[in-house]
């Protein structure tokens, strides 16, 4: 019985170690034509893992090495970027005038 418990604990520790190895912190700055954009949603696609850029447009998020980051902000076109093992990803969002017209009433 102790052997089964030991096997389960070993398996659990290997799984946790593997997930820690493949996770990484990605940082960067999100800008528009006029400079840094505060309040941009930065979300790991397909998950609920996300952050919002600070006043200077900077963000920091822990994701997997093969994750896809989705950057979205009202009035700007949503942009997806593959992390591809990078630790710094700076993004420039492009204004989406059509989406802005739909928001303004």
WOZI-V628885 format. One record per helix or strand of 2 or more residues. SS is the DSSP state (helix for helix, strand for strand). FROM is the first residue (numbers start at 1). LEN is the number of residues. Records with the same first field share a line. If there is no record, write none. Layout:
BEGIN
SS=FROM-LEN ; FROM-LEN
END
This chain:
BEGIN
helix=2-21 ; 97-7
strand=23-10 ; 35-2 ; 41-4 ; 50-3 ; 58-7 ; 68-5 ; 79-4 ; 91-2
END
